[in-house]
Amino acid sequence: MPMRCLDTDLDAVFTSSGFGEADSTVTWKGAPLTGFIFDDEDVQVELGEGVGEIMHQSTLTGPYLQVVGIANDDDVTVGAGTFKVKNWLNDGTGVIEIHMEKQP
């Protein structure tokens, strides 16, 4: 659980007027998520022994308290795109990074 003193700081970091998605364009379980940052790009994944592979990765980063109870295969929409949650990392400071797979 994040420290309460971070709540206002996180609101300032994840504001849609900065670099987050517009409030109404990201939804999870039908509810809008406020100020999440969406990245949809290629990343290098290390496979071991110096071997890497380039893979496409869609992620959302934002305040954990908005997605408490998130689960694999939950539906997320970003704009007109639909995604399935594949895993996530709650860093313990109130920030979560959600890794997703784009759906056809």
Beta strands, then each sheet from edge to edge (+ up, - down):
strand 1: 26-28
strand 2: 31-32
strand 3: 37-48
strand 4: 51-63
strand 5: 75-78
strand 6: 81-90
strand 7: 95-102
sheet 1: 2+ 1- 5+ 6- 7+ 4- 3+
end
